[in-house]
Amino acid sequence: MMTMSPQQPAFPATRRSRAIARIRLSAVSFGAASAIVTSVGLIIGFGTAEIPKSAIVAGLLIIGLADNLTDSLSIHIYQESERLEQRAAFLATVGNFVTRLAVAGSFVGLVLALSPPMAALCSVAWGLMLLAILTWLVARARGASVRTELVKHVAVAALVIVASGMTGRVIDILTH
């Protein structure tokens, strides 16, 4: 029977498994962060401009598909330029695409199910919750302070939300 020392993990991670975990987290984190902040910004900006619900849904779907595909392609080309193994680059690209599509879809569901003011409020709450979870995962993986990272990430998201709301207000003033 083999005994393990207290310092030896039960299932030692290989360099390859750690690299794959970083690639997976990287693919999910980029896609999720982008989809969260962009979706909330769009909902707030369009809501402030009093854009119809159908246009907000269309905007979310266009971002969820067209912008998502272009970002996924960009990530894939970048990873190839960094000489990342082909399978790992492909999995990261697919992970990014699926994550962004799922997150954008969750915001489409909120907009369709709720009144515009309630959808705006709930999208901010949902987005901040998702961003907090993502920040926690990334900070833990990096060994960084969750609190410090959360403050930085929420500050950037708040800046996007405020800028989107101001842009929507300007659009509303200019079109009415």
C-alpha positions as CSV (number, residue, x, y, z in Angstrom):
1,M,0.0,0.0,0.0
2,M,1.3,3.4,-1.0
3,T,1.2,6.2,1.5
4,M,1.2,9.9,0.6
5,S,3.0,12.7,2.3
6,P,0.9,15.6,3.5
7,Q,2.4,17.9,0.8
8,Q,1.7,15.5,-2.1
9,P,-1.8,16.0,-3.7
10,A,-4.0,12.9,-4.2
11,F,-4.2,13.6,-7.9
12,P,-1.1,15.6,-9.0
13,A,-1.8,17.9,-11.9
14,T,0.4,17.5,-14.9
15,R,1.8,20.5,-16.8
16,R,-0.6,19.5,-19.7
17,S,-3.7,19.3,-17.5
18,R,-2.9,22.7,-15.9
19,A,-2.3,24.2,-19.3
20,I,-5.7,22.8,-20.6
21,A,-7.5,24.2,-17.5
22,R,-5.9,27.7,-18.1
23,I,-7.0,27.5,-21.8
24,R,-10.5,26.6,-20.8
25,L,-10.8,29.3,-18.2
26,S,-9.2,31.7,-20.6
27,A,-11.8,30.9,-23.3
28,V,-14.7,31.1,-20.9
29,S,-13.5,34.2,-19.1
30,F,-12.9,36.3,-22.3
31,G,-16.3,35.2,-23.8
32,A,-18.2,35.7,-20.6
33,A,-16.8,39.0,-19.7
34,S,-17.3,40.4,-23.1
35,A,-20.9,39.1,-23.4
36,I,-21.8,40.3,-19.9
37,V,-20.6,43.9,-20.1
38,T,-21.6,44.4,-23.8
39,S,-25.1,43.0,-23.2
40,V,-25.8,45.1,-20.1
41,G,-24.4,48.2,-21.9
42,L,-26.7,47.6,-24.8
43,I,-29.8,47.0,-22.7
44,I,-29.1,50.1,-20.6
45,G,-28.2,52.3,-23.6
46,F,-31.1,51.2,-25.8
47,G,-33.4,51.4,-22.8
48,T,-32.4,54.9,-22.0
49,A,-33.0,55.9,-25.6
50,E,-36.4,54.3,-25.4
51,I,-35.7,51.9,-28.3
52,P,-38.4,49.2,-28.8
53,K,-37.9,45.8,-27.1
54,S,-37.6,44.1,-30.5
55,A,-34.6,46.3,-31.4
56,I,-33.0,45.5,-28.1
57,V,-33.4,41.8,-28.7
58,A,-32.1,42.2,-32.3
59,G,-29.1,44.1,-31.0
60,L,-28.4,41.4,-28.4
61,L,-28.7,38.6,-31.0
62,I,-26.5,40.4,-33.5
63,I,-23.8,40.9,-30.8
64,G,-24.3,37.3,-29.7
65,L,-23.8,36.0,-33.2
66,A,-21.9,38.4,-35.5
67,D,-19.6,40.0,-33.0
68,N,-19.1,36.7,-31.3
69,L,-18.0,35.0,-34.5
70,T,-15.5,37.8,-35.3
71,D,-14.1,37.8,-31.8
72,S,-13.8,34.0,-31.8
73,L,-12.0,34.1,-35.2
74,S,-9.7,36.8,-33.8
75,I,-8.9,34.7,-30.7
76,H,-8.3,31.7,-32.9
77,I,-5.9,33.6,-35.2
78,Y,-4.1,35.1,-32.2
79,Q,-3.7,31.7,-30.6
80,E,-2.3,30.3,-33.8
81,S,0.1,33.1,-34.0
82,E,1.2,32.2,-30.5
83,R,1.8,28.7,-31.8
84,L,-0.8,27.2,-29.4
85,E,-1.4,23.6,-30.2
86,Q,-4.1,23.3,-32.8
87,R,-6.6,21.3,-30.8
88,A,-6.2,23.6,-27.8
89,A,-6.7,26.7,-30.0
90,F,-9.8,25.1,-31.5
91,L,-11.3,24.2,-28.1
92,A,-10.6,27.7,-26.8
93,T,-12.3,29.2,-29.8
94,V,-15.4,27.0,-29.4
95,G,-15.4,27.7,-25.7
96,N,-15.4,31.4,-26.3
97,F,-18.2,31.2,-28.9
98,V,-20.5,29.0,-26.8
99,T,-19.9,31.0,-23.6
100,R,-20.7,34.3,-25.3
101,L,-23.8,32.9,-27.1
102,A,-25.1,31.4,-23.8
103,V,-24.6,34.6,-21.8
104,A,-26.1,36.8,-24.5
105,G,-29.0,34.4,-24.7
106,S,-29.7,34.8,-21.0
107,F,-30.0,38.5,-21.5
108,V,-32.3,38.0,-24.5
109,G,-34.5,36.0,-22.1
110,L,-34.6,38.8,-19.6
111,V,-35.6,41.4,-22.2
112,L,-38.3,39.2,-23.6
113,A,-39.8,38.2,-20.3
114,L,-39.8,41.5,-18.5
115,S,-40.9,45.1,-19.0
116,P,-38.1,47.4,-20.3
117,P,-37.4,49.1,-16.9
118,M,-37.5,45.8,-15.1
119,A,-35.3,44.1,-17.8
120,A,-32.8,46.9,-17.4
121,L,-32.7,46.5,-13.6
122,C,-32.5,42.7,-13.7
123,S,-29.9,42.8,-16.5
124,V,-27.6,44.9,-14.3
125,A,-28.1,42.6,-11.3
126,W,-27.7,39.4,-13.4
127,G,-24.6,40.9,-15.2
128,L,-22.9,41.9,-11.9
129,M,-23.6,38.5,-10.4
130,L,-22.1,36.7,-13.4
131,L,-19.2,39.1,-13.4
132,A,-18.6,38.5,-9.7
133,I,-18.6,34.7,-10.2
134,L,-16.2,35.0,-13.2
135,T,-13.9,37.3,-11.2
136,W,-13.9,34.9,-8.3
137,L,-12.9,32.0,-10.6
138,V,-10.2,33.9,-12.3
139,A,-8.8,35.5,-9.1
140,R,-8.6,32.1,-7.4
141,A,-6.9,30.6,-10.5
142,R,-4.3,33.4,-10.4
143,G,-3.9,33.4,-6.6
144,A,-5.0,37.1,-6.7
145,S,-7.2,39.0,-4.2
146,V,-10.8,38.4,-5.1
147,R,-11.8,41.6,-3.5
148,T,-9.3,43.7,-5.4
149,E,-10.1,42.0,-8.7
150,L,-13.8,42.4,-8.1
151,V,-13.5,46.2,-7.4
152,K,-11.5,46.6,-10.7
153,H,-13.9,44.5,-12.8
154,V,-17.1,46.1,-11.4
155,A,-15.6,49.6,-11.9
156,V,-15.0,48.9,-15.6
157,A,-18.4,47.4,-16.0
158,A,-19.9,50.5,-14.2
159,L,-18.0,52.8,-16.5
160,V,-19.5,50.9,-19.5
161,I,-23.0,51.0,-18.0
162,V,-22.8,54.8,-17.3
163,A,-21.3,55.5,-20.8
164,S,-24.0,53.4,-22.4
165,G,-26.8,55.2,-20.5
166,M,-25.3,58.6,-21.4
167,T,-25.1,57.6,-25.1
168,G,-28.7,56.4,-25.0
169,R,-29.8,59.7,-23.5
170,V,-28.0,61.6,-26.2
171,I,-29.6,59.5,-28.8
172,D,-33.0,60.0,-27.2
173,I,-32.5,63.8,-27.2
174,L,-31.3,63.9,-30.8
175,T,-34.1,61.8,-32.1
176,H,-37.0,63.4,-30.3
